[in-house]
Amino acid sequence: MKFLFSWLKEFIELSVPPETLAARLTLAGLEVAGATRVDGDWLFEAEVTPNRPDCLSHLGIARETAAALGRPFRFPRWLAREMKLPRGTTKETFPVTVEDPEDCRRYVGIVIEGVRVAASPKELTERLTRIGVRPVNNVVDVTNYCLMEMGQPLHAFDLESLAGGQIRVRRARAGEPLVAIDETRLALSPGTLVIADRERAVALAGIMGGLETQITPKTRRVLVESACFAPALIRRGTRATRIFSDSSYRFERGVDLEMVGLAAIRAARMIADLAGGTVRLPVTDVGEKETLRPRIGLRPRRAQELLGARISPGQQRRILEHLGCQVKRTGRGLSVLPPSWRRDLNIPEDLYEELARLLGYERCPSTLPPVPRRAVAGSIADPWVAREARIKGHLVAAGAQEILTYSLLSPAQVSRCRAPGAVKLRNPLSAEQACLRPTLLCGCLEALSLNLRRKTASAVRFFELGQIFFPSGDGGVAEKKALGILVAGVPEPAWGRRPEPWGVFHLKGVLEYLWDQLGLAEVSEVVGPGPDFLSASCISFRWNAAKLAEGGSVHPGILKGMDLPPEFSAAYAEVDLERLAAWPEQVERIKPLPKVAPVLRDIALVVPEEVTHSQLREEIRRNGTPLLENTLLFDLYAGDPLPAGKKSLAFRLSFSSGDRTLTEGEVGQACQKIVQGLEKEFQATLRR
């Protein structure tokens, strides 16, 4: 929102320099850029948050300035004059019909006759130009001027071009045509709100007028429109038509219902003065006239407790009155009625926030709020929060970095990641946020691409905990908590070690470390087909007969689409955290050092290629109990002199009894039992 210092001074006495004013408003929570000198005036630009549409005008900025400086806000003489209407010049009002009061809470129409459309006076055009509004003619410029002055969007129709001399506020018919002022040809959808005459739609309500009813040099009779439209309908209309305007920007956030009539009268008087017309009265005013506002009970002592600052009840009352609130004393504190333009003030906490903002956050010390002792004694922390923290800690210890990505994706991102079943939003905020993520891989790959482009790393280990979404059986949307882990790239070469691309085996190492730290000793692995975003061979990790996770190499087509070299490798796994949450809590116990050293034996097995390491390891554990303490795979080989279809896996077995030295016979018998079991189950043979 751009505003001028000279325009602001029409509403409030300002003796502070423009630079000081910008700093004070910024401290009060309104982000204002530094003042810029423009043709003898000062131009400011403020960043207005979506909950403060009342600051999207010079009138609103003046109110905020008065509150921030602790000075009274004054209505200009012209505004006081507009509040009093003269007697009517006709007996009938202009016919306006609102089909659904929920779509349009108030509609004001004023007819001005005998106008002469021409260029606007220099003072008016200069003000509009300085804040970035292009002058058009004296009628249109007045509607834009009042918009920037009072925050109420207005529109002017050429009354002669309205068929039947009437206005209807209704929903568009399917495929109904409309040509906007910017010459965009539209085929409207039924959910779009329009302004229509007796025959056709003539404007997009709250967004943009139509070309056929615009003000031209031939216009002699003007209808000024001022209304309060439903914000959700305007948002839906802008998304459907892809047309955005200053008016829609304000209607989407909500306008002051009580400003609708005042702004229309102000614009009508200005048009009559500048274009030489006559205002036809009485004014058409359809719908609600006042806003229903909640009375909020405020306890001054509670405000001091929450803010941690000494602020007297009298000071609290003065701050709220500067904001435009009506404040009364009650037996328990203060009763506050917010002004009509502050739609964001509904509960006591909203008022406490306003007190802190205008008092100055620097005067609110960083202290913990008082908590009753009984509340502390009865509180129970969420155990899953602690488990998530443990999981993150173990992954960080394994060398991974946590990332946080958006849960909303573009269709292109979903397609690029080959993630089927993505849920599409009916009314997305933008085309880049039109789908809910069906997998965490999309965000991990975006983070990978960003790091590689910026050359921050040649290899990454990423993990993310977050929600994923998928269609449910009843036609709705289901979600669950997941953990995504991505390892990719080639690490920087280290002294005395050749760089090795990170892939599936490194991913398995991270997962196995996680299982071990969480106490999941019985996780099995099954190789088979997986999701489309992984290569044909996928590893499924199972625990208690339920699939806990699945992972494998990222599909080469995905990496190729990211413009990565053919030799680049990446592996990804996704863990079902809701199933992982079912594991029993492990109590870490301190174990004494062994009294005797373990006995080590190495065995090399020749097995068919389809036999996996996890299958062999499980069989070794089963047959080696109770003396077998640990199993470690240290070699994998395939090729000459082994037969085709065979491979060799070498394991180091550690045997121990815990309190005595094992004999050679005991170790030999245990090894023989293990080898016999492997020969029987997998046709394994010892490699000599």
Secondary structure per residue as TSV (DSSP state, phi and psi in degrees):
chain	resnum	aa	ss	phi	psi
A	1	M	-	360.0	119.6
A	2	K	E	-95.1	137.8
A	3	F	E	-143.5	154.7
A	4	L	E	-104.7	141.6
A	5	F	H	-62.4	-43.1
A	6	S	H	-65.6	-36.9
A	7	W	H	-68.5	-36.2
A	8	L	H	-65.6	-34.7
A	9	K	T	-69.6	-9.8
A	10	E	T	-73.2	-16.7
A	11	F	T	-109.5	-18.5
A	12	I	S	-152.0	143.3
A	13	E	-	-73.0	117.5
A	14	L	-	-120.3	116.7
A	15	S	-	-113.1	-2.4
A	16	V	S	-84.2	148.7
A	17	P	-	-64.1	152.7
A	18	P	H	-56.9	-38.6
A	19	E	H	-64.3	-40.1
A	20	T	H	-66.2	-37.9
A	21	L	H	-62.2	-44.4
A	22	A	H	-60.2	-43.2
A	23	A	H	-65.6	-40.1
A	24	R	H	-68.1	-40.2
A	25	L	H	-66.3	-36.3
A	26	T	H	-64.5	-42.3
A	27	L	H	-62.7	-29.7
A	28	A	T	-83.0	5.0
A	29	G	T	101.8	-1.4
A	30	L	-	-103.5	108.7
A	31	E	E	-69.4	109.0
A	32	V	E	-119.8	128.2
A	33	A	-	-73.8	164.9
A	34	G	-	-60.8	155.1
A	35	A	-	-72.6	141.1
A	36	T	E	-119.9	131.4
A	37	R	E	-77.2	125.9
A	38	V	E	-136.5	105.1
A	39	D	T	49.0	51.5
A	40	G	T	82.0	-1.7
A	41	D	E	-119.6	176.7
A	42	W	E	-121.9	131.8
A	43	L	E	-110.9	131.8
A	44	F	E	-117.6	158.2
A	45	E	E	-135.1	123.9
A	46	A	E	-112.2	140.4
A	47	E	E	-91.5	110.6
A	48	V	-	-101.4	125.5
A	49	T	-	-73.3	156.5
A	50	P	T	-60.9	-22.2
A	51	N	T	-85.4	1.2
A	52	R	-	-123.9	59.2
A	53	P	G	-65.7	-15.4
A	54	D	G	-67.6	-15.8
A	55	C	G	-93.2	10.2
A	56	L	S	-92.5	41.0
A	57	S	S	-163.1	163.9
A	58	H	H	-66.6	-36.4
A	59	L	H	-60.8	-44.3
A	60	G	H	-68.0	-40.8
A	61	I	H	-64.3	-37.1
A	62	A	H	-64.9	-41.8
A	63	R	H	-59.7	-45.1
A	64	E	H	-64.9	-38.7
A	65	T	H	-65.3	-43.1
A	66	A	H	-60.8	-41.3
A	67	A	H	-67.4	-41.1
A	68	A	H	-67.2	-35.9
A	69	L	H	-91.7	-6.3
A	70	G	T	69.8	31.9
A	71	R	-	-115.3	154.0
A	72	P	-	-70.3	141.1
A	73	F	-	-89.5	138.7
A	74	R	-	-121.1	142.9
A	75	F	-	-86.0	131.6
A	76	P	-	-63.1	160.5
A	77	R	H	-59.7	-37.3
A	78	W	H	-63.9	-32.6
A	79	L	H	-72.5	-38.7
A	80	A	H	-64.5	-36.1
A	81	R	H	-68.0	-35.8
A	82	E	H	-69.3	-22.5
A	83	M	T	-68.8	-20.7
A	84	K	S	-105.3	117.4
A	85	L	-	-93.3	140.8
A	86	P	-	-73.1	174.7
A	87	R	-	-69.1	157.9
A	88	G	-	-69.1	151.6
A	89	T	S	-99.7	-11.3
A	90	T	S	-135.9	171.9
A	91	K	S	-94.0	-19.3
A	92	E	S	-115.0	146.7
A	93	T	-	-91.5	163.7
A	94	F	-	-68.3	133.6
A	95	P	-	-71.9	118.8
A	96	V	E	-131.0	131.5
A	97	T	E	-122.6	126.3
A	98	V	E	-108.3	112.7
A	99	E	S	-68.0	-36.3
A	100	D	-	-133.3	112.6
A	101	P	T	-60.5	-22.2
A	102	E	T	-70.1	-27.8
A	103	D	T	-76.2	-35.2
A	104	C	E	-141.5	103.9
A	105	R	E	-72.9	-27.4
A	106	R	E	-154.2	139.6
A	107	Y	E	-137.0	123.4
A	108	V	E	-117.8	128.7
A	109	G	E	-127.0	131.8
A	110	I	E	-128.0	131.0
A	111	V	E	-98.2	133.4
A	112	I	E	-123.0	124.4
A	113	E	E	-111.1	150.3
A	114	G	S	75.5	31.1
A	115	V	-	-80.1	158.6
A	116	R	-	-125.8	106.5
A	117	V	-	-74.1	127.0
A	118	A	-	-156.8	-172.1
A	119	A	-	-72.7	150.5
A	120	S	-	-80.9	160.1
A	121	P	-	-60.6	156.7
A	122	K	H	-61.4	-42.4
A	123	E	H	-60.3	-42.0
A	124	L	H	-67.8	-46.0
A	125	T	H	-66.4	-34.3
A	126	E	H	-65.4	-41.9
A	127	R	H	-63.4	-43.5
A	128	L	H	-64.3	-43.0
A	129	T	H	-63.1	-40.0
A	130	R	H	-65.5	-28.4
A	131	I	T	-99.5	11.1
A	132	G	T	90.7	17.9
A	133	V	-	-105.3	129.1
A	134	R	-	-80.9	122.4
A	135	P	-	-65.3	145.3
A	136	V	-	-122.7	-66.7
A	137	N	-	-156.8	175.0
A	138	N	H	-64.2	-26.8
A	139	V	H	-79.2	-51.9
A	140	V	H	-65.6	-38.0
A	141	D	H	-63.1	-34.8
A	142	V	H	-65.4	-42.2
A	143	T	H	-63.2	-40.2
A	144	N	H	-68.2	-38.7
A	145	Y	H	-62.8	-46.2
A	146	C	H	-66.8	-33.3
A	147	L	H	-60.8	-48.4
A	148	M	H	-73.1	-23.7
A	149	E	H	-83.3	-44.8
A	150	M	H	-113.7	-10.9
A	151	G	S	82.9	4.2
A	152	Q	-	-103.1	116.2
A	153	P	-	-63.7	141.1
A	154	L	E	-132.4	159.7
A	155	H	E	-145.0	144.0
A	156	A	E	-114.9	125.3
A	157	F	E	-102.9	147.1
A	158	D	E	-77.4	106.8
A	159	L	G	-61.0	-33.2
A	160	E	G	-66.0	-23.7
A	161	S	G	-88.4	-2.2
A	162	L	S	-86.1	116.0
A	163	A	G	-65.3	129.8
A	164	G	G	79.5	-1.1
A	165	G	G	57.1	46.6
A	166	Q	-	-150.7	165.6
A	167	I	E	-126.7	136.7
A	168	R	E	-128.0	128.1
A	169	V	E	-99.4	111.8
A	170	R	E	-149.1	173.8
A	171	R	E	-82.1	149.4
A	172	A	-	-71.5	152.2
A	173	R	-	-83.9	154.0
A	174	A	T	-59.3	121.9
A	175	G	T	77.1	8.5
A	176	E	-	-61.3	130.7
A	177	P	E	-83.5	150.3
A	178	L	E	-158.2	135.2
A	179	V	E	-108.1	115.9
A	180	A	B	-74.5	169.5
A	181	I	T	-60.0	-33.7
A	182	D	T	-81.1	13.0
A	183	E	-	69.8	19.7
A	184	T	-	-77.9	125.7
A	185	R	E	-91.8	127.1
A	186	L	E	-122.8	147.0
A	187	A	E	-116.5	104.5
A	188	L	-	-74.9	153.5
A	189	S	-	-98.0	157.6
A	190	P	T	-61.7	-23.4
A	191	G	T	-81.6	-4.3
A	192	T	-	-84.9	134.8
A	193	L	E	-86.9	132.1
A	194	V	E	-130.4	160.6
A	195	I	E	-102.2	127.0
A	196	A	E	-129.6	157.4
A	197	D	-	-98.1	-154.1
A	198	R	S	-69.4	-25.0
A	199	E	S	-112.7	-34.5
A	200	R	S	-152.0	167.8
A	201	A	E	-75.2	134.2
A	202	V	E	-118.1	-6.3
A	203	A	E	-164.8	152.3
A	204	L	E	-84.1	114.3
A	205	A	T	-57.1	124.3
A	206	G	T	74.1	2.4
A	207	I	T	-119.7	-61.9
A	208	M	E	-160.6	146.6
A	209	G	E	-78.0	172.4
A	210	G	B	-95.3	154.2
A	211	L	G	-67.7	-35.0
A	212	E	G	-72.5	-21.9
A	213	T	G	-115.0	17.8
A	214	Q	S	-74.3	162.3
A	215	I	-	-75.5	129.2
A	216	T	-	-127.4	170.5
A	217	P	T	-59.6	-19.8
A	218	K	T	-87.3	-6.8
A	219	T	-	-65.6	134.5
A	220	R	-	-123.4	-25.5
A	221	R	E	-123.5	129.2
A	222	V	E	-121.7	139.2
A	223	L	E	-111.1	116.7
A	224	V	E	-91.0	125.5
A	225	E	E	-107.9	133.0
A	226	S	E	-138.5	130.0
A	227	A	E	-149.1	171.0
A	228	C	E	-127.4	100.2
A	229	F	E	-95.4	157.0
A	230	A	-	-66.1	123.0
A	231	P	H	-56.1	-39.5
A	232	A	H	-63.3	-37.9
A	233	L	H	-67.7	-38.8
A	234	I	H	-67.1	-41.6
A	235	R	H	-60.3	-42.4
A	236	R	H	-64.7	-38.6
A	237	G	H	-67.3	-40.3
A	238	T	H	-67.3	-36.5
A	239	R	H	-68.9	-37.3
A	240	A	H	-72.8	-37.8
A	241	T	H	-96.6	-13.9
A	242	R	T	60.4	31.2
A	243	I	-	-113.7	124.7
A	244	F	-	-124.0	142.8
A	245	S	-	-147.3	170.5
A	246	D	H	-61.1	-35.1
A	247	S	H	-67.9	-48.9
A	248	S	H	-63.2	-33.5
A	249	Y	H	-58.7	-38.5
A	250	R	H	-82.5	-41.1
A	251	F	H	-63.9	-35.1
A	252	E	T	-62.6	-28.7
A	253	R	T	-95.9	-14.5
A	254	G	-	102.8	130.8
A	255	V	-	-110.2	165.1
A	256	D	-	-77.6	116.8
A	257	L	G	-59.7	-36.0
A	258	E	G	-79.7	-7.5
A	259	M	G	-91.5	-11.6
A	260	V	H	-59.5	-52.2
A	261	G	H	-68.7	-40.8
A	262	L	H	-62.4	-43.3
A	263	A	H	-64.9	-38.5
A	264	A	H	-64.0	-42.2
A	265	I	H	-67.9	-40.9
A	266	R	H	-58.2	-46.3
A	267	A	H	-65.8	-41.3
A	268	A	H	-62.0	-42.4
A	269	R	H	-65.9	-40.2
A	270	M	H	-65.2	-41.5
A	271	I	H	-63.6	-42.2
A	272	A	H	-62.5	-38.7
A	273	D	H	-70.3	-41.8
A	274	L	H	-86.1	-31.0
A	275	A	H	-108.0	4.3
A	276	G	-	71.2	27.3
A	277	G	-	-97.7	-179.7
A	278	T	E	-122.9	129.5
A	279	V	E	-80.3	126.5
A	280	R	E	-91.7	121.7
A	281	L	E	-116.0	156.3
A	282	P	E	-78.0	163.6
A	283	V	E	-80.5	141.2
A	284	T	E	-78.6	122.6
A	285	D	E	-138.0	102.7
A	286	V	E	-110.5	131.2
A	287	G	E	109.1	-162.2
A	288	E	-	-69.4	148.9
A	289	K	-	-109.4	-26.2
A	290	E	S	-129.6	153.7
A	291	T	-	-91.0	133.6
A	292	L	-	-77.9	114.9
A	293	R	-	-114.8	139.4
A	294	P	-	-79.7	140.6
A	295	R	-	-83.8	129.5
A	296	I	E	-111.8	127.5
A	297	G	E	-83.8	128.4
A	298	L	E	-122.7	127.4
A	299	R	-	-102.7	111.2
A	300	P	H	-55.7	-36.5
A	301	R	H	-67.4	-39.3
A	302	R	H	-63.9	-36.8
A	303	A	H	-61.7	-41.4
A	304	Q	H	-65.2	-38.2
A	305	E	H	-65.3	-42.3
A	306	L	H	-73.5	-39.4
A	307	L	H	-83.1	-21.3
A	308	G	T	70.1	19.7
A	309	A	S	-129.1	149.1
A	310	R	-	-80.8	113.5
A	311	I	-	-140.8	113.4
A	312	S	-	-69.0	157.1
A	313	P	H	-56.4	-37.7
A	314	G	H	-64.4	-39.5
A	315	Q	H	-68.2	-37.8
A	316	Q	H	-62.4	-42.1
A	317	R	H	-64.4	-42.0
A	318	R	H	-63.7	-41.3
A	319	I	H	-61.9	-45.3
A	320	L	H	-67.8	-36.3
A	321	E	H	-68.5	-33.9
A	322	H	H	-64.9	-26.8
A	323	L	T	-78.8	-6.3
A	324	G	T	98.7	6.9
A	325	C	-	-79.6	150.0
A	326	Q	E	-97.0	118.9
A	327	V	E	-117.3	132.1
A	328	K	E	-128.3	148.2
A	329	R	E	-82.0	140.7
A	330	T	E	-129.5	177.4
A	331	G	T	-64.5	-28.9
A	332	R	T	-103.7	-0.9
A	333	G	E	153.2	-120.1
A	334	L	E	-125.8	143.5
A	335	S	E	-110.1	120.7
A	336	V	E	-116.6	129.1
A	337	L	E	-110.9	108.3
A	338	P	-	-66.3	155.8
A	339	P	-	-71.6	162.7
A	340	S	T	-64.2	-27.0
A	341	W	T	-84.4	-7.4
A	342	R	-	-104.1	78.8
A	343	R	T	-72.0	-10.3
A	344	D	T	-90.3	-1.1
A	345	L	-	-101.9	105.2
A	346	N	-	-133.2	-25.8
A	347	I	S	-132.4	164.1
A	348	P	H	-56.3	-35.8
A	349	E	H	-61.8	-31.4
A	350	D	H	-63.1	-39.0
A	351	L	H	-71.7	-37.8
A	352	Y	H	-60.6	-39.0
A	353	E	H	-64.9	-39.7
A	354	E	H	-65.7	-38.2
A	355	L	H	-62.3	-44.6
A	356	A	H	-64.8	-39.9
A	357	R	H	-64.4	-45.5
A	358	L	H	-85.1	-24.4
A	359	L	H	-68.8	-35.6
A	360	G	-	113.8	116.6
A	361	Y	G	-60.6	-27.0
A	362	E	G	-67.7	-17.0
A	363	R	G	-93.6	-0.1
A	364	C	S	-103.2	104.4
A	365	P	-	-66.8	156.1
A	366	S	-	-82.8	89.8
A	367	T	-	-128.4	152.7
A	368	L	-	-78.6	138.1
A	369	P	-	-67.8	148.1
A	370	P	-	-65.0	135.9
A	371	V	-	-122.4	128.5
A	372	P	-	-59.3	145.0
A	373	R	H	-62.6	-36.6
A	374	R	H	-64.8	-29.8
A	375	A	H	-68.9	-37.0
A	376	V	H	-69.0	-41.4
A	377	A	H	-65.4	-32.2
A	378	G	H	-94.2	-2.1
A	379	S	-	-80.4	142.8
A	380	I	-	-128.2	123.0
A	381	A	-	-71.2	147.7
A	382	D	-	-67.4	118.1
A	383	P	H	-64.4	-28.4
A	384	W	H	-70.3	-29.2
A	385	V	H	-62.3	-42.1
A	386	A	H	-66.2	-36.9
A	387	R	H	-67.6	-39.9
A	388	E	H	-60.5	-41.5
A	389	A	H	-63.0	-38.4
A	390	R	H	-65.4	-42.8
A	391	I	H	-61.3	-45.2
A	392	K	H	-61.8	-41.6
A	393	G	H	-62.9	-40.5
A	394	H	H	-66.9	-39.8
A	395	L	H	-68.2	-38.3
A	396	V	H	-63.6	-39.5
A	397	A	H	-64.1	-27.1
A	398	A	T	-82.5	3.6
A	399	G	T	94.4	11.5
A	400	A	-	-95.5	157.0
A	401	Q	E	-116.8	136.4
A	402	E	E	-81.2	139.5
A	403	I	-	-126.7	158.4
A	404	L	-	-128.5	122.9
A	405	T	-	-125.8	168.6
A	406	Y	-	-71.6	144.6
A	407	S	S	-86.5	-9.4
A	408	L	E	-103.6	130.6
A	409	L	E	-126.8	164.6
A	410	S	-	-87.0	154.8
A	411	P	H	-56.8	-31.8
A	412	A	H	-65.6	-40.0
A	413	Q	H	-64.3	-42.7
A	414	V	H	-63.9	-43.4
A	415	S	H	-65.3	-39.7
A	416	R	H	-64.5	-31.4
A	417	C	T	-89.2	0.6
A	418	R	T	53.7	45.0
A	419	A	-	-102.8	102.7
A	420	P	-	-76.0	161.6
A	421	G	S	75.6	24.2
A	422	A	-	-70.5	137.4
A	423	V	E	-84.5	125.0
A	424	K	E	-95.8	138.9
A	425	L	-	-79.5	142.2
A	426	R	S	-73.2	-34.1
A	427	N	S	-135.0	72.8
A	428	P	-	-69.1	154.0
A	429	L	S	-66.4	-34.3
A	430	S	S	-157.2	168.0
A	431	A	G	-65.6	-24.7
A	432	E	G	-80.7	-5.5
A	433	Q	G	-134.2	53.4
A	434	A	-	-101.1	-9.0
A	435	C	E	-132.0	147.2
A	436	L	E	-86.2	139.1
A	437	R	-	-68.9	128.7
A	438	P	S	-88.2	-11.6
A	439	T	-	-153.6	153.8
A	440	L	T	-78.8	-7.3
A	441	L	H	-61.2	-36.1
A	442	C	H	-58.6	-48.2
A	443	G	H	-67.0	-38.0
A	444	C	H	-62.7	-40.8
A	445	L	H	-69.3	-36.0
A	446	E	H	-63.7	-41.0
A	447	A	H	-66.3	-38.3
A	448	L	H	-62.3	-47.8
A	449	S	H	-60.4	-42.2
A	450	L	H	-63.5	-43.5
A	451	N	H	-67.7	-36.5
A	452	L	H	-70.5	-39.6
A	453	R	H	-64.9	-39.4
A	454	R	T	-83.4	-3.7
A	455	K	T	57.3	39.1
A	456	T	S	-83.2	-20.3
A	457	A	-	-161.7	150.0
A	458	S	S	-95.3	-14.4
A	459	A	E	-146.6	147.1
A	460	V	E	-135.8	150.3
A	461	R	E	-125.8	104.7
A	462	F	E	-109.8	149.2
A	463	F	E	-143.5	151.4
A	464	E	E	-145.2	135.4
A	465	L	E	-105.8	126.1
A	466	G	E	-172.1	178.2
A	467	Q	E	-87.7	141.8
A	468	I	E	-120.6	156.8
A	469	F	E	-130.0	146.4
A	470	F	E	-156.7	157.0
A	471	P	E	-64.5	138.5
A	472	S	-	-92.2	168.8
A	473	G	T	-67.6	-24.7
A	474	D	T	-92.1	15.1
A	475	G	S	88.2	-0.5
A	476	G	S	-94.6	-155.0
A	477	V	E	-124.5	129.4
A	478	A	E	-109.2	157.2
A	479	E	E	-144.4	155.7
A	480	K	E	-151.2	161.6
A	481	K	E	-90.1	134.1
A	482	A	E	-135.9	162.6
A	483	L	E	-123.1	120.9
A	484	G	E	-107.5	134.8
A	485	I	E	-128.1	127.0
A	486	L	E	-125.5	127.2
A	487	V	E	-120.3	133.7
A	488	A	E	-158.9	154.0
A	489	G	E	94.5	-174.4
A	490	V	-	-121.8	119.8
A	491	P	-	-67.1	161.0
A	492	E	-	-62.6	141.0
A	493	P	-	-63.5	136.9
A	494	A	B	-104.9	163.9
A	495	W	T	-62.7	122.2
A	496	G	T	75.9	12.9
A	497	R	B	-141.5	130.0
A	498	R	-	-75.8	138.8
A	499	P	-	-66.6	134.8
A	500	E	-	-122.2	129.0
A	501	P	-	-59.8	138.8
A	502	W	-	-80.2	133.3
A	503	G	-	-149.3	-144.6
A	504	V	H	-62.5	-41.0
A	505	F	H	-67.4	-35.7
A	506	H	H	-67.8	-38.5
A	507	L	H	-62.1	-43.8
A	508	K	H	-61.7	-37.4
A	509	G	H	-61.3	-41.7
A	510	V	H	-64.5	-44.0
A	511	L	H	-66.9	-43.7
A	512	E	H	-63.8	-37.2
A	513	Y	H	-62.1	-41.9
A	514	L	H	-63.7	-45.9
A	515	W	H	-59.0	-43.4
A	516	D	H	-63.6	-42.8
A	517	Q	H	-69.3	-28.4
A	518	L	H	-88.0	-4.3
A	519	G	T	82.5	20.5
A	520	L	-	-92.9	83.3
A	521	A	T	-81.7	-16.0
A	522	E	T	-109.0	31.0
A	523	V	-	-77.4	124.4
A	524	S	E	-104.7	163.7
A	525	E	E	-125.3	135.1
A	526	V	E	-129.7	128.5
A	527	V	E	-95.1	131.9
A	528	G	E	-174.6	-171.4
A	529	P	-	-67.3	149.7
A	530	G	-	-132.6	-162.6
A	531	P	-	-67.7	165.4
A	532	D	T	-63.9	-26.2
A	533	F	T	-81.2	-3.0
A	534	L	B	-110.2	160.1
A	535	S	-	-65.9	172.5
A	536	A	S	-56.9	-38.4
A	537	S	-	-92.2	114.4
A	538	C	E	-124.0	143.3
A	539	I	E	-100.9	125.7
A	540	S	E	-105.7	122.5
A	541	F	E	-96.6	125.7
A	542	R	E	-121.8	143.1
A	543	W	E	-140.8	125.8
A	544	N	T	54.7	44.2
A	545	A	T	67.4	4.2
A	546	A	E	-110.9	142.9
A	547	K	E	-71.2	117.6
A	548	L	E	-92.0	-36.5
A	549	A	E	-162.1	163.9
A	550	E	E	-145.3	144.1
A	551	G	E	-158.0	170.5
A	552	G	E	169.4	-169.4
A	553	S	E	-71.7	138.1
A	554	V	B	-66.2	138.4
A	555	H	-	-54.7	132.0
A	556	P	H	-57.1	-31.8
A	557	G	H	-62.6	-33.3
A	558	I	H	-68.5	-44.5
A	559	L	H	-66.1	-35.5
A	560	K	H	-65.4	-38.0
A	561	G	H	-67.6	-17.3
A	562	M	T	-92.0	9.3
A	563	D	T	60.4	37.7
A	564	L	-	-93.9	152.8
A	565	P	-	-64.8	154.3
A	566	P	T	-58.4	-32.3
A	567	E	T	-80.7	-4.5
A	568	F	-	-69.5	136.9
A	569	S	-	-122.8	149.9
A	570	A	E	-152.7	142.1
A	571	A	E	-130.6	145.4
A	572	Y	E	-139.7	143.4
A	573	A	E	-136.5	144.5
A	574	E	E	-124.7	124.6
A	575	V	E	-105.0	135.9
A	576	D	E	-81.6	101.1
A	577	L	H	-69.3	-26.8
A	578	E	H	-68.7	-35.1
A	579	R	H	-75.6	-34.2
A	580	L	H	-65.1	-27.6
A	581	A	T	-67.4	-15.9
A	582	A	T	-82.3	-6.7
A	583	W	S	-70.0	143.7
A	584	P	-	-67.6	142.7
A	585	E	-	-63.4	129.0
A	586	Q	-	-94.0	132.9
A	587	V	-	-99.0	116.6
A	588	E	-	-77.2	122.6
A	589	R	-	-115.1	144.5
A	590	I	-	-79.1	127.5
A	591	K	-	-104.5	140.3
A	592	P	-	-71.6	154.6
A	593	L	-	-63.8	142.6
A	594	P	-	-63.3	143.8
A	595	K	S	-76.9	-26.9
A	596	V	S	-129.1	154.4
A	597	A	-	-74.6	147.4
A	598	P	-	-72.3	162.6
A	599	V	E	-101.3	128.6
A	600	L	E	-106.8	138.5
A	601	R	E	-137.4	137.6
A	602	D	E	-108.0	134.4
A	603	I	E	-130.7	138.6
A	604	A	E	-114.6	124.6
A	605	L	E	-113.6	137.2
A	606	V	E	-102.7	119.7
A	607	V	E	-135.4	162.9
A	608	P	E	-60.5	152.4
A	609	E	T	-61.6	-28.8
A	610	E	T	-77.4	-11.7
A	611	V	-	-75.8	131.7
A	612	T	-	-97.2	161.0
A	613	H	H	-61.0	-40.1
A	614	S	H	-66.1	-36.3
A	615	Q	H	-63.9	-44.4
A	616	L	H	-64.6	-41.0
A	617	R	H	-64.0	-42.0
A	618	E	H	-63.6	-40.1
A	619	E	H	-67.5	-39.5
A	620	I	H	-62.6	-43.8
A	621	R	H	-62.7	-40.9
A	622	R	H	-65.4	-41.6
A	623	N	H	-85.4	-18.9
A	624	G	H	-89.4	-8.2
A	625	T	T	-64.7	139.1
A	626	P	T	-102.4	-2.2
A	627	L	T	-80.0	-26.5
A	628	L	E	-68.9	124.0
A	629	E	E	-100.9	-38.3
A	630	N	E	-153.1	151.5
A	631	T	E	-131.5	130.0
A	632	L	E	-133.9	124.5
A	633	L	E	-83.6	123.2
A	634	F	E	-123.5	-0.7
A	635	D	E	-156.7	141.1
A	636	L	E	-136.1	128.3
A	637	Y	E	-143.5	143.1
A	638	A	-	-146.1	142.7
A	639	G	S	127.9	-172.4
A	640	D	T	-59.6	139.8
A	641	P	T	-92.5	15.4
A	642	L	S	-72.4	147.3
A	643	P	-	-64.0	159.8
A	644	A	T	-63.0	140.7
A	645	G	T	83.0	7.4
A	646	K	E	-119.4	157.5
A	647	K	E	-145.8	162.3
A	648	S	E	-119.4	131.8
A	649	L	E	-123.9	129.7
A	650	A	E	-110.1	130.1
A	651	F	E	-117.9	145.0
A	652	R	E	-105.4	119.4
A	653	L	E	-102.9	134.5
A	654	S	E	-115.0	121.5
A	655	F	E	-113.0	141.9
A	656	S	-	-161.7	146.5
A	657	S	-	-101.6	-12.9
A	658	G	S	95.0	-38.1
A	659	D	S	-128.2	-1.6
A	660	R	S	-149.6	165.3
A	661	T	-	-83.4	129.9
A	662	L	-	-75.1	148.9
A	663	T	-	-86.7	162.9
A	664	E	H	-62.3	-34.7
A	665	G	H	-66.9	-39.4
A	666	E	H	-65.4	-44.4
A	667	V	H	-66.9	-42.8
A	668	G	H	-62.7	-40.0
A	669	Q	H	-64.8	-40.1
A	670	A	H	-65.2	-41.8
A	671	C	H	-64.9	-39.6
A	672	Q	H	-64.1	-40.7
A	673	K	H	-63.3	-39.1
A	674	I	H	-65.2	-46.6
A	675	V	H	-64.6	-40.3
A	676	Q	H	-63.6	-41.0
A	677	G	H	-64.0	-39.2
A	678	L	H	-68.7	-38.5
A	679	E	H	-63.3	-40.3
A	680	K	H	-71.7	-39.8
A	681	E	H	-84.6	-37.3
A	682	F	H	-127.1	10.7
A	683	Q	-	54.2	38.3
A	684	A	-	-80.0	146.7
A	685	T	E	-129.0	151.2
A	686	L	E	-75.3	136.9
A	687	R	-	-88.1	122.9
A	688	R	-	-89.6	360.0
